[in-house]
Every structure is written in structure tokens, then in C-alpha cells.
């Protein structure tokens, strides 16, 4: 529709849950890195429950994101 900005955006996530005896654990890994600058309206957001809970919802934004999580 006449936009001049070209960029690539995508997300790759790996999640796994397992249990052994009475112990349950889960693992999560996300990586995004395309080398193109994203416009502010389409950036990746972090913060809030299950995504850096100590921070406000969507407190962090940017064009690259890498995060991991381990829950037992």
C-alpha cells in the first residue's frame, strides 16, 4: 500500500516438557536475529508474566530477541 520500508520478521521457538518420577520440568528457547531493522510498530516485545516477570508488560522492545527459560 505504498510503504517504503522493507524488513524481515519471524520467530523460531522450541518448547519441551518432561517428567521423571515426581519431578516435572520444562524448557523453552527462542531466537530471532535477521539483521534488518524493524520499525517501532512491529518490534519484538519482552516483559510481563512468563516473559521477564520482574518487569512491566512490554517494557523492552527491539529488532532482535534471544531468550531461554527452564522451569522445574
mmJSON file of the N, C-alpha and C atoms, coordinates in Angstrom:
{"data_MODEL":{"atom_site":{
"group_PDB":["ATOM","ATOM","ATOM","ATOM","ATOM","ATOM","ATOM","ATOM","ATOM","ATOM","ATOM","ATOM","ATOM","ATOM","ATOM","ATOM","ATOM","ATOM","ATOM","ATOM","ATOM","ATOM","ATOM","ATOM","ATOM","ATOM","ATOM","ATOM","ATOM","ATOM","ATOM","ATOM","ATOM","ATOM","ATOM","ATOM","ATOM","ATOM","ATOM","ATOM","ATOM","ATOM","ATOM","ATOM","ATOM","ATOM","ATOM","ATOM","ATOM","ATOM","ATOM","ATOM","ATOM","ATOM","ATOM","ATOM","ATOM","ATOM","ATOM","ATOM","ATOM","ATOM","ATOM","ATOM","ATOM","ATOM","ATOM","ATOM","ATOM","ATOM","ATOM","ATOM","ATOM","ATOM","ATOM","ATOM","ATOM","ATOM","ATOM","ATOM","ATOM","ATOM","ATOM","ATOM","ATOM","ATOM","ATOM","ATOM","ATOM","ATOM","ATOM","ATOM","ATOM","ATOM","ATOM","ATOM","ATOM","ATOM","ATOM","ATOM","ATOM","ATOM","ATOM","ATOM","ATOM","ATOM","ATOM","ATOM","ATOM","ATOM","ATOM","ATOM","ATOM","ATOM","ATOM","ATOM","ATOM","ATOM","ATOM","ATOM","ATOM","ATOM","ATOM","ATOM","ATOM","ATOM","ATOM","ATOM","ATOM","ATOM","ATOM","ATOM","ATOM","ATOM","ATOM","ATOM","ATOM","ATOM","ATOM","ATOM","ATOM","ATOM","ATOM","ATOM","ATOM","ATOM","ATOM","ATOM","ATOM","ATOM","ATOM","ATOM","ATOM","ATOM","ATOM","ATOM","ATOM","ATOM","ATOM","ATOM","ATOM","ATOM","ATOM","ATOM","ATOM","ATOM","ATOM","ATOM","ATOM","ATOM","ATOM","ATOM","ATOM","ATOM","ATOM","ATOM","ATOM","ATOM","ATOM","ATOM","ATOM","ATOM","ATOM","ATOM","ATOM","ATOM","ATOM","ATOM","ATOM","ATOM","ATOM","ATOM","ATOM","ATOM","ATOM","ATOM","ATOM","ATOM","ATOM","ATOM","ATOM","ATOM","ATOM","ATOM","ATOM","ATOM","ATOM","ATOM","ATOM","ATOM","ATOM","ATOM","ATOM","ATOM","ATOM","ATOM"],
"id":[1,2,3,4,5,6,7,8,9,10,11,12,13,14,15,16,17,18,19,20,21,22,23,24,25,26,27,28,29,30,31,32,33,34,35,36,37,38,39,40,41,42,43,44,45,46,47,48,49,50,51,52,53,54,55,56,57,58,59,60,61,62,63,64,65,66,67,68,69,70,71,72,73,74,75,76,77,78,79,80,81,82,83,84,85,86,87,88,89,90,91,92,93,94,95,96,97,98,99,100,101,102,103,104,105,106,107,108,109,110,111,112,113,114,115,116,117,118,119,120,121,122,123,124,125,126,127,128,129,130,131,132,133,134,135,136,137,138,139,140,141,142,143,144,145,146,147,148,149,150,151,152,153,154,155,156,157,158,159,160,161,162,163,164,165,166,167,168,169,170,171,172,173,174,175,176,177,178,179,180,181,182,183,184,185,186,187,188,189,190,191,192,193,194,195,196,197,198,199,200,201,202,203,204,205,206,207,208,209,210,211,212,213,214,215,216],
"type_symbol":["N","C","C","N","C","C","N","C","C","N","C","C","N","C","C","N","C","C","N","C","C","N","C","C","N","C","C","N","C","C","N","C","C","N","C","C","N","C","C","N","C","C","N","C","C","N","C","C","N","C","C","N","C","C","N","C","C","N","C","C","N","C","C","N","C","C","N","C","C","N","C","C","N","C","C","N","C","C","N","C","C","N","C","C","N","C","C","N","C","C","N","C","C","N","C","C","N","C","C","N","C","C","N","C","C","N","C","C","N","C","C","N","C","C","N","C","C","N","C","C","N","C","C","N","C","C","N","C","C","N","C","C","N","C","C","N","C","C","N","C","C","N","C","C","N","C","C","N","C","C","N","C","C","N","C","C","N","C","C","N","C","C","N","C","C","N","C","C","N","C","C","N","C","C","N","C","C","N","C","C","N","C","C","N","C","C","N","C","C","N","C","C","N","C","C","N","C","C","N","C","C","N","C","C","N","C","C","N","C","C","N","C","C","N","C","C"],
"label_atom_id":["N","CA","C","N","CA","C","N","CA","C","N","CA","C","N","CA","C","N","CA","C","N","CA","C","N","CA","C","N","CA","C","N","CA","C","N","CA","C","N","CA","C","N","CA","C","N","CA","C","N","CA","C","N","CA","C","N","CA","C","N","CA","C","N","CA","C","N","CA","C","N","CA","C","N","CA","C","N","CA","C","N","CA","C","N","CA","C","N","CA","C","N","CA","C","N","CA","C","N","CA","C","N","CA","C","N","CA","C","N","CA","C","N","CA","C","N","CA","C","N","CA","C","N","CA","C","N","CA","C","N","CA","C","N","CA","C","N","CA","C","N","CA","C","N","CA","C","N","CA","C","N","CA","C","N","CA","C","N","CA","C","N","CA","C","N","CA","C","N","CA","C","N","CA","C","N","CA","C","N","CA","C","N","CA","C","N","CA","C","N","CA","C","N","CA","C","N","CA","C","N","CA","C","N","CA","C","N","CA","C","N","CA","C","N","CA","C","N","CA","C","N","CA","C","N","CA","C","N","CA","C","N","CA","C","N","CA","C","N","CA","C","N","CA","C","N","CA","C","N","CA","C"],
"label_alt_id":[null,null,null,null,null,null,null,null,null,null,null,null,null,null,null,null,null,null,null,null,null,null,null,null,null,null,null,null,null,null,null,null,null,null,null,null,null,null,null,null,null,null,null,null,null,null,null,null,null,null,null,null,null,null,null,null,null,null,null,null,null,null,null,null,null,null,null,null,null,null,null,null,null,null,null,null,null,null,null,null,null,null,null,null,null,null,null,null,null,null,null,null,null,null,null,null,null,null,null,null,null,null,null,null,null,null,null,null,null,null,null,null,null,null,null,null,null,null,null,null,null,null,null,null,null,null,null,null,null,null,null,null,null,null,null,null,null,null,null,null,null,null,null,null,null,null,null,null,null,null,null,null,null,null,null,null,null,null,null,null,null,null,null,null,null,null,null,null,null,null,null,null,null,null,null,null,null,null,null,null,null,null,null,null,null,null,null,null,null,null,null,null,null,null,null,null,null,null,null,null,null,null,null,null,null,null,null,null,null,null,null,null,null,null,null,null],
"label_comp_id":["UNK","UNK","UNK","UNK","UNK","UNK","UNK","UNK","UNK","UNK","UNK","UNK","UNK","UNK","UNK","UNK","UNK","UNK","UNK","UNK","UNK","UNK","UNK","UNK","UNK","UNK","UNK","UNK","UNK","UNK","UNK","UNK","UNK","UNK","UNK","UNK","UNK","UNK","UNK","UNK","UNK","UNK","UNK","UNK","UNK","UNK","UNK","UNK","UNK","UNK","UNK","UNK","UNK","UNK","UNK","UNK","UNK","UNK","UNK","UNK","UNK","UNK","UNK","UNK","UNK","UNK","UNK","UNK","UNK","UNK","UNK","UNK","UNK","UNK","UNK","UNK","UNK","UNK","UNK","UNK","UNK","UNK","UNK","UNK","UNK","UNK","UNK","UNK","UNK","UNK","UNK","UNK","UNK","UNK","UNK","UNK","UNK","UNK","UNK","UNK","UNK","UNK","UNK","UNK","UNK","UNK","UNK","UNK","UNK","UNK","UNK","UNK","UNK","UNK","UNK","UNK","UNK","UNK","UNK","UNK","UNK","UNK","UNK","UNK","UNK","UNK","UNK","UNK","UNK","UNK","UNK","UNK","UNK","UNK","UNK","UNK","UNK","UNK","UNK","UNK","UNK","UNK","UNK","UNK","UNK","UNK","UNK","UNK","UNK","UNK","UNK","UNK","UNK","UNK","UNK","UNK","UNK","UNK","UNK","UNK","UNK","UNK","UNK","UNK","UNK","UNK","UNK","UNK","UNK","UNK","UNK","UNK","UNK","UNK","UNK","UNK","UNK","UNK","UNK","UNK","UNK","UNK","UNK","UNK","UNK","UNK","UNK","UNK","UNK","UNK","UNK","UNK","UNK","UNK","UNK","UNK","UNK","UNK","UNK","UNK","UNK","UNK","UNK","UNK","UNK","UNK","UNK","UNK","UNK","UNK","UNK","UNK","UNK","UNK","UNK","UNK"],
"label_asym_id":["A","A","A","A","A","A","A","A","A","A","A","A","A","A","A","A","A","A","A","A","A","A","A","A","A","A","A","A","A","A","A","A","A","A","A","A","A","A","A","A","A","A","A","A","A","A","A","A","A","A","A","A","A","A","A","A","A","A","A","A","A","A","A","A","A","A","A","A","A","A","A","A","A","A","A","A","A","A","A","A","A","A","A","A","A","A","A","A","A","A","A","A","A","A","A","A","A","A","A","A","A","A","A","A","A","A","A","A","A","A","A","A","A","A","A","A","A","A","A","A","A","A","A","A","A","A","A","A","A","A","A","A","A","A","A","A","A","A","A","A","A","A","A","A","A","A","A","A","A","A","A","A","A","A","A","A","A","A","A","A","A","A","A","A","A","A","A","A","A","A","A","A","A","A","A","A","A","A","A","A","A","A","A","A","A","A","A","A","A","A","A","A","A","A","A","A","A","A","A","A","A","A","A","A","A","A","A","A","A","A","A","A","A","A","A","A"],
"label_entity_id":["1","1","1","1","1","1","1","1","1","1","1","1","1","1","1","1","1","1","1","1","1","1","1","1","1","1","1","1","1","1","1","1","1","1","1","1","1","1","1","1","1","1","1","1","1","1","1","1","1","1","1","1","1","1","1","1","1","1","1","1","1","1","1","1","1","1","1","1","1","1","1","1","1","1","1","1","1","1","1","1","1","1","1","1","1","1","1","1","1","1","1","1","1","1","1","1","1","1","1","1","1","1","1","1","1","1","1","1","1","1","1","1","1","1","1","1","1","1","1","1","1","1","1","1","1","1","1","1","1","1","1","1","1","1","1","1","1","1","1","1","1","1","1","1","1","1","1","1","1","1","1","1","1","1","1","1","1","1","1","1","1","1","1","1","1","1","1","1","1","1","1","1","1","1","1","1","1","1","1","1","1","1","1","1","1","1","1","1","1","1","1","1","1","1","1","1","1","1","1","1","1","1","1","1","1","1","1","1","1","1","1","1","1","1","1","1"],
"label_seq_id":[1,1,1,2,2,2,3,3,3,4,4,4,5,5,5,6,6,6,7,7,7,8,8,8,9,9,9,10,10,10,11,11,11,12,12,12,13,13,13,14,14,14,15,15,15,16,16,16,17,17,17,18,18,18,19,19,19,20,20,20,21,21,21,22,22,22,23,23,23,24,24,24,25,25,25,26,26,26,27,27,27,28,28,28,29,29,29,30,30,30,31,31,31,32,32,32,33,33,33,34,34,34,35,35,35,36,36,36,37,37,37,38,38,38,39,39,39,40,40,40,41,41,41,42,42,42,43,43,43,44,44,44,45,45,45,46,46,46,47,47,47,48,48,48,49,49,49,50,50,50,51,51,51,52,52,52,53,53,53,54,54,54,55,55,55,56,56,56,57,57,57,58,58,58,59,59,59,60,60,60,61,61,61,62,62,62,63,63,63,64,64,64,65,65,65,66,66,66,67,67,67,68,68,68,69,69,69,70,70,70,71,71,71,72,72,72],
"pdbx_PDB_ins_code":[null,null,null,null,null,null,null,null,null,null,null,null,null,null,null,null,null,null,null,null,null,null,null,null,null,null,null,null,null,null,null,null,null,null,null,null,null,null,null,null,null,null,null,null,null,null,null,null,null,null,null,null,null,null,null,null,null,null,null,null,null,null,null,null,null,null,null,null,null,null,null,null,null,null,null,null,null,null,null,null,null,null,null,null,null,null,null,null,null,null,null,null,null,null,null,null,null,null,null,null,null,null,null,null,null,null,null,null,null,null,null,null,null,null,null,null,null,null,null,null,null,null,null,null,null,null,null,null,null,null,null,null,null,null,null,null,null,null,null,null,null,null,null,null,null,null,null,null,null,null,null,null,null,null,null,null,null,null,null,null,null,null,null,null,null,null,null,null,null,null,null,null,null,null,null,null,null,null,null,null,null,null,null,null,null,null,null,null,null,null,null,null,null,null,null,null,null,null,null,null,null,null,null,null,null,null,null,null,null,null,null,null,null,null,null,null],
"Cartn_x":[0.823,0.0,0.873,1.989,2.826,3.906,4.134,5.163,6.55,7.508,8.878,9.802,9.338,10.174,10.082,11.246,11.297,12.091,11.57,12.259,11.748,12.486,12.103,11.818,10.77,10.409,9.921,10.377,9.963,10.294,9.854,10.108,10.258,11.256,11.502,11.472,10.634,10.514,10.635,11.295,11.4,10.961,9.982,9.468,9.464,9.822,9.815,9.428,8.612,8.229,8.47,8.925,9.178,8.922,8.768,8.599,9.404,9.943,10.704,10.35,9.796,9.304,8.293,8.552,7.608,8.074,9.133,9.671,9.229,8.724,8.348,9.226,9.627,10.455,10.064,10.341,10.05,11.179,11.429,12.485,11.903,12.374,11.916,13.086,13.18,14.242,13.661,13.962,13.51,14.694,14.731,15.804,15.258,15.591,15.202,16.368,16.852,18.008,18.092,17.564,17.552,18.461,19.019,19.941,19.29,17.967,17.288,16.634,16.561,15.926,14.415,13.747,12.291,11.756,10.656,10.024,9.469,9.336,8.91,7.567,6.675,5.349,5.344,6.435,6.48,7.656,8.185,9.333,8.901,9.873,9.618,9.54,8.619,8.37,8.675,9.238,9.518,9.066,8.698,8.287,6.898,6.683,5.382,5.402,4.257,4.167,4.738,5.597,6.233,7.218,7.449,8.432,9.164,9.995,10.691,9.694,9.186,8.098,8.404,9.666,10.009,9.816,9.58,9.458,8.015,7.713,6.362,6.061,4.793,4.369,4.908,5.613,6.2,7.149,7.878,8.814,9.99,10.41,11.542,11.057,11.651,11.321,12.592,12.625,13.796,13.642,14.655,14.592,15.23,15.88,16.474,16.053,15.85,15.463,16.014,16.621,17.049,16.668,15.998,15.636,15.496,15.676,15.526,14.891,14.321,13.643,13.714,13.924,13.918,13.024,12.036,11.102,11.119,11.213,11.139,10.05],
"Cartn_y":[-1.175,0.0,1.247,1.199,2.37,2.518,1.51,1.614,1.497,2.242,2.22,1.346,0.854,0.086,-1.405,-2.039,-3.483,-4.099,-5.159,-5.834,-7.26,-8.089,-9.478,-9.651,-10.393,-10.651,-12.089,-12.813,-14.19,-14.616,-15.802,-16.302,-17.813,-18.307,-19.732,-20.07,-21.012,-21.376,-22.884,-23.316,-24.727,-24.871,-25.714,-25.96,-27.457,-27.836,-29.251,-29.386,-30.365,-30.663,-32.151,-32.475,-33.872,-34.097,-35.353,-35.688,-36.943,-36.983,-38.133,-38.33,-39.483,-39.767,-38.681,-37.936,-36.893,-35.495,-35.415,-34.127,-33.813,-32.608,-32.15,-30.959,-30.887,-29.764,-29.353,-28.106,-27.588,-26.695,-26.696,-25.891,-25.118,-23.924,-23.1,-22.283,-22.142,-21.366,-20.608,-19.322,-18.501,-17.74,-17.61,-16.839,-16.123,-14.868,-14.044,-13.146,-13.212,-12.403,-12.379,-11.371,-11.298,-10.232,-9.373,-8.368,-7.176,-7.154,-5.992,-5.218,-3.925,-3.101,-3.158,-3.39,-3.411,-2.027,-1.648,-0.396,-0.552,0.543,0.508,-0.191,-0.059,-0.653,-2.174,-2.781,-4.231,-4.874,-4.244,-4.79,-5.906,-6.688,-7.764,-7.179,-7.685,-7.135,-8.162,-7.695,-8.53,-7.8,-8.575,-8.02,-8.509,-8.748,-9.209,-10.683,-11.239,-12.637,-13.603,-14.495,-15.539,-14.994,-13.701,-13.087,-11.99,-12.353,-11.443,-10.817,-11.632,-11.257,-10.076,-9.799,-8.7,-7.334,-7.305,-6.048,-5.816,-4.596,-4.243,-4.919,-5.088,-5.703,-4.884,-5.572,-4.976,-3.811,-3.905,-2.839,-2.745,-3.871,-3.89,-4.169,-3.477,-3.739,-3.601,-4.299,-4.227,-5.078,-5.047,-5.793,-7.174,-7.466,-8.796,-9.308,-10.61,-11.202,-12.605,-12.896,-14.251,-14.467,-15.543,-15.798,-17.297,-17.694,-19.093,-19.169,-20.331,-20.491,-21.956,-22.189,-23.532,-23.51,-24.39,-24.427,-25.837,-25.938,-27.26,-27.299],
"Cartn_z":[0.0,0.0,0.0,-0.669,-0.805,0.244,1.069,2.109,1.493,2.041,1.543,2.382,3.52,4.438,4.128,3.938,3.736,4.869,5.458,6.552,6.657,7.388,7.628,9.106,9.424,10.811,10.907,11.908,12.114,13.525,13.887,15.235,15.187,15.879,15.988,17.469,17.863,19.274,19.42,20.473,20.819,22.26,22.516,23.858,24.104,25.314,25.673,27.135,27.423,28.797,29.039,30.228,30.552,32.034,32.393,33.803,34.106,35.289,35.75,37.214,37.542,38.891,39.273,40.311,40.723,40.302,39.506,39.079,37.654,37.469,36.133,35.774,34.535,34.101,32.688,32.382,31.052,30.583,29.294,28.694,27.515,27.323,26.215,25.682,24.373,23.747,22.557,22.469,21.348,20.786,19.482,18.854,17.631,17.555,16.411,16.08,14.877,14.5,12.984,12.372,10.922,10.357,11.197,10.724,10.04,9.962,9.4,10.538,10.396,11.415,11.263,12.381,12.372,12.706,12.11,12.526,13.944,14.654,16.059,16.238,15.296,15.445,15.292,14.83,14.614,15.338,16.377,17.095,18.046,18.513,19.459,20.862,21.66,22.987,24.067,25.171,26.342,27.594,28.592,29.87,30.231,31.508,31.973,32.321,32.672,33.094,32.05,32.502,31.688,30.65,30.611,29.706,30.47,31.419,32.332,33.308,34.206,35.105,36.015,36.293,37.196,36.552,35.266,34.54,34.092,33.751,33.294,31.953,31.656,30.394,29.221,28.327,27.114,27.407,28.52,28.884,27.921,27.358,26.433,25.016,24.046,22.644,21.816,20.688,19.837,18.597,17.737,16.488,16.601,17.729,17.943,19.311,19.389,20.668,20.773,21.909,22.26,23.708,24.004,25.401,25.619,26.856,27.236,28.607,28.916,30.201,30.608,31.885,32.456,33.698,33.75,34.861,35.426,36.748,37.399,38.41],
"occupancy":[1.0,1.0,1.0,1.0,1.0,1.0,1.0,1.0,1.0,1.0,1.0,1.0,1.0,1.0,1.0,1.0,1.0,1.0,1.0,1.0,1.0,1.0,1.0,1.0,1.0,1.0,1.0,1.0,1.0,1.0,1.0,1.0,1.0,1.0,1.0,1.0,1.0,1.0,1.0,1.0,1.0,1.0,1.0,1.0,1.0,1.0,1.0,1.0,1.0,1.0,1.0,1.0,1.0,1.0,1.0,1.0,1.0,1.0,1.0,1.0,1.0,1.0,1.0,1.0,1.0,1.0,1.0,1.0,1.0,1.0,1.0,1.0,1.0,1.0,1.0,1.0,1.0,1.0,1.0,1.0,1.0,1.0,1.0,1.0,1.0,1.0,1.0,1.0,1.0,1.0,1.0,1.0,1.0,1.0,1.0,1.0,1.0,1.0,1.0,1.0,1.0,1.0,1.0,1.0,1.0,1.0,1.0,1.0,1.0,1.0,1.0,1.0,1.0,1.0,1.0,1.0,1.0,1.0,1.0,1.0,1.0,1.0,1.0,1.0,1.0,1.0,1.0,1.0,1.0,1.0,1.0,1.0,1.0,1.0,1.0,1.0,1.0,1.0,1.0,1.0,1.0,1.0,1.0,1.0,1.0,1.0,1.0,1.0,1.0,1.0,1.0,1.0,1.0,1.0,1.0,1.0,1.0,1.0,1.0,1.0,1.0,1.0,1.0,1.0,1.0,1.0,1.0,1.0,1.0,1.0,1.0,1.0,1.0,1.0,1.0,1.0,1.0,1.0,1.0,1.0,1.0,1.0,1.0,1.0,1.0,1.0,1.0,1.0,1.0,1.0,1.0,1.0,1.0,1.0,1.0,1.0,1.0,1.0,1.0,1.0,1.0,1.0,1.0,1.0,1.0,1.0,1.0,1.0,1.0,1.0,1.0,1.0,1.0,1.0,1.0,1.0],
"B_iso_or_equiv":[0.0,0.0,0.0,0.0,0.0,0.0,0.0,0.0,0.0,0.0,0.0,0.0,0.0,0.0,0.0,0.0,0.0,0.0,0.0,0.0,0.0,0.0,0.0,0.0,0.0,0.0,0.0,0.0,0.0,0.0,0.0,0.0,0.0,0.0,0.0,0.0,0.0,0.0,0.0,0.0,0.0,0.0,0.0,0.0,0.0,0.0,0.0,0.0,0.0,0.0,0.0,0.0,0.0,0.0,0.0,0.0,0.0,0.0,0.0,0.0,0.0,0.0,0.0,0.0,0.0,0.0,0.0,0.0,0.0,0.0,0.0,0.0,0.0,0.0,0.0,0.0,0.0,0.0,0.0,0.0,0.0,0.0,0.0,0.0,0.0,0.0,0.0,0.0,0.0,0.0,0.0,0.0,0.0,0.0,0.0,0.0,0.0,0.0,0.0,0.0,0.0,0.0,0.0,0.0,0.0,0.0,0.0,0.0,0.0,0.0,0.0,0.0,0.0,0.0,0.0,0.0,0.0,0.0,0.0,0.0,0.0,0.0,0.0,0.0,0.0,0.0,0.0,0.0,0.0,0.0,0.0,0.0,0.0,0.0,0.0,0.0,0.0,0.0,0.0,0.0,0.0,0.0,0.0,0.0,0.0,0.0,0.0,0.0,0.0,0.0,0.0,0.0,0.0,0.0,0.0,0.0,0.0,0.0,0.0,0.0,0.0,0.0,0.0,0.0,0.0,0.0,0.0,0.0,0.0,0.0,0.0,0.0,0.0,0.0,0.0,0.0,0.0,0.0,0.0,0.0,0.0,0.0,0.0,0.0,0.0,0.0,0.0,0.0,0.0,0.0,0.0,0.0,0.0,0.0,0.0,0.0,0.0,0.0,0.0,0.0,0.0,0.0,0.0,0.0,0.0,0.0,0.0,0.0,0.0,0.0,0.0,0.0,0.0,0.0,0.0,0.0],
"pdbx_formal_charge":[null,null,null,null,null,null,null,null,null,null,null,null,null,null,null,null,null,null,null,null,null,null,null,null,null,null,null,null,null,null,null,null,null,null,null,null,null,null,null,null,null,null,null,null,null,null,null,null,null,null,null,null,null,null,null,null,null,null,null,null,null,null,null,null,null,null,null,null,null,null,null,null,null,null,null,null,null,null,null,null,null,null,null,null,null,null,null,null,null,null,null,null,null,null,null,null,null,null,null,null,null,null,null,null,null,null,null,null,null,null,null,null,null,null,null,null,null,null,null,null,null,null,null,null,null,null,null,null,null,null,null,null,null,null,null,null,null,null,null,null,null,null,null,null,null,null,null,null,null,null,null,null,null,null,null,null,null,null,null,null,null,null,null,null,null,null,null,null,null,null,null,null,null,null,null,null,null,null,null,null,null,null,null,null,null,null,null,null,null,null,null,null,null,null,null,null,null,null,null,null,null,null,null,null,null,null,null,null,null,null,null,null,null,null,null,null],
"auth_seq_id":[1,1,1,2,2,2,3,3,3,4,4,4,5,5,5,6,6,6,7,7,7,8,8,8,9,9,9,10,10,10,11,11,11,12,12,12,13,13,13,14,14,14,15,15,15,16,16,16,17,17,17,18,18,18,19,19,19,20,20,20,21,21,21,22,22,22,23,23,23,24,24,24,25,25,25,26,26,26,27,27,27,28,28,28,29,29,29,30,30,30,31,31,31,32,32,32,33,33,33,34,34,34,35,35,35,36,36,36,37,37,37,38,38,38,39,39,39,40,40,40,41,41,41,42,42,42,43,43,43,44,44,44,45,45,45,46,46,46,47,47,47,48,48,48,49,49,49,50,50,50,51,51,51,52,52,52,53,53,53,54,54,54,55,55,55,56,56,56,57,57,57,58,58,58,59,59,59,60,60,60,61,61,61,62,62,62,63,63,63,64,64,64,65,65,65,66,66,66,67,67,67,68,68,68,69,69,69,70,70,70,71,71,71,72,72,72],
"auth_comp_id":["UNK","UNK","UNK","UNK","UNK","UNK","UNK","UNK","UNK","UNK","UNK","UNK","UNK","UNK","UNK","UNK","UNK","UNK","UNK","UNK","UNK","UNK","UNK","UNK","UNK","UNK","UNK","UNK","UNK","UNK","UNK","UNK","UNK","UNK","UNK","UNK","UNK","UNK","UNK","UNK","UNK","UNK","UNK","UNK","UNK","UNK","UNK","UNK","UNK","UNK","UNK","UNK","UNK","UNK","UNK","UNK","UNK","UNK","UNK","UNK","UNK","UNK","UNK","UNK","UNK","UNK","UNK","UNK","UNK","UNK","UNK","UNK","UNK","UNK","UNK","UNK","UNK","UNK","UNK","UNK","UNK","UNK","UNK","UNK","UNK","UNK","UNK","UNK","UNK","UNK","UNK","UNK","UNK","UNK","UNK","UNK","UNK","UNK","UNK","UNK","UNK","UNK","UNK","UNK","UNK","UNK","UNK","UNK","UNK","UNK","UNK","UNK","UNK","UNK","UNK","UNK","UNK","UNK","UNK","UNK","UNK","UNK","UNK","UNK","UNK","UNK","UNK","UNK","UNK","UNK","UNK","UNK","UNK","UNK","UNK","UNK","UNK","UNK","UNK","UNK","UNK","UNK","UNK","UNK","UNK","UNK","UNK","UNK","UNK","UNK","UNK","UNK","UNK","UNK","UNK","UNK","UNK","UNK","UNK","UNK","UNK","UNK","UNK","UNK","UNK","UNK","UNK","UNK","UNK","UNK","UNK","UNK","UNK","UNK","UNK","UNK","UNK","UNK","UNK","UNK","UNK","UNK","UNK","UNK","UNK","UNK","UNK","UNK","UNK","UNK","UNK","UNK","UNK","UNK","UNK","UNK","UNK","UNK","UNK","UNK","UNK","UNK","UNK","UNK","UNK","UNK","UNK","UNK","UNK","UNK","UNK","UNK","UNK","UNK","UNK","UNK"],
"auth_asym_id":["A","A","A","A","A","A","A","A","A","A","A","A","A","A","A","A","A","A","A","A","A","A","A","A","A","A","A","A","A","A","A","A","A","A","A","A","A","A","A","A","A","A","A","A","A","A","A","A","A","A","A","A","A","A","A","A","A","A","A","A","A","A","A","A","A","A","A","A","A","A","A","A","A","A","A","A","A","A","A","A","A","A","A","A","A","A","A","A","A","A","A","A","A","A","A","A","A","A","A","A","A","A","A","A","A","A","A","A","A","A","A","A","A","A","A","A","A","A","A","A","A","A","A","A","A","A","A","A","A","A","A","A","A","A","A","A","A","A","A","A","A","A","A","A","A","A","A","A","A","A","A","A","A","A","A","A","A","A","A","A","A","A","A","A","A","A","A","A","A","A","A","A","A","A","A","A","A","A","A","A","A","A","A","A","A","A","A","A","A","A","A","A","A","A","A","A","A","A","A","A","A","A","A","A","A","A","A","A","A","A","A","A","A","A","A","A"],
"auth_atom_id":["N","CA","C","N","CA","C","N","CA","C","N","CA","C","N","CA","C","N","CA","C","N","CA","C","N","CA","C","N","CA","C","N","CA","C","N","CA","C","N","CA","C","N","CA","C","N","CA","C","N","CA","C","N","CA","C","N","CA","C","N","CA","C","N","CA","C","N","CA","C","N","CA","C","N","CA","C","N","CA","C","N","CA","C","N","CA","C","N","CA","C","N","CA","C","N","CA","C","N","CA","C","N","CA","C","N","CA","C","N","CA","C","N","CA","C","N","CA","C","N","CA","C","N","CA","C","N","CA","C","N","CA","C","N","CA","C","N","CA","C","N","CA","C","N","CA","C","N","CA","C","N","CA","C","N","CA","C","N","CA","C","N","CA","C","N","CA","C","N","CA","C","N","CA","C","N","CA","C","N","CA","C","N","CA","C","N","CA","C","N","CA","C","N","CA","C","N","CA","C","N","CA","C","N","CA","C","N","CA","C","N","CA","C","N","CA","C","N","CA","C","N","CA","C","N","CA","C","N","CA","C","N","CA","C","N","CA","C","N","CA","C","N","CA","C","N","CA","C","N","CA","C"],
"pdbx_PDB_model_num":[1,1,1,1,1,1,1,1,1,1,1,1,1,1,1,1,1,1,1,1,1,1,1,1,1,1,1,1,1,1,1,1,1,1,1,1,1,1,1,1,1,1,1,1,1,1,1,1,1,1,1,1,1,1,1,1,1,1,1,1,1,1,1,1,1,1,1,1,1,1,1,1,1,1,1,1,1,1,1,1,1,1,1,1,1,1,1,1,1,1,1,1,1,1,1,1,1,1,1,1,1,1,1,1,1,1,1,1,1,1,1,1,1,1,1,1,1,1,1,1,1,1,1,1,1,1,1,1,1,1,1,1,1,1,1,1,1,1,1,1,1,1,1,1,1,1,1,1,1,1,1,1,1,1,1,1,1,1,1,1,1,1,1,1,1,1,1,1,1,1,1,1,1,1,1,1,1,1,1,1,1,1,1,1,1,1,1,1,1,1,1,1,1,1,1,1,1,1,1,1,1,1,1,1,1,1,1,1,1,1,1,1,1,1,1,1]
}}}
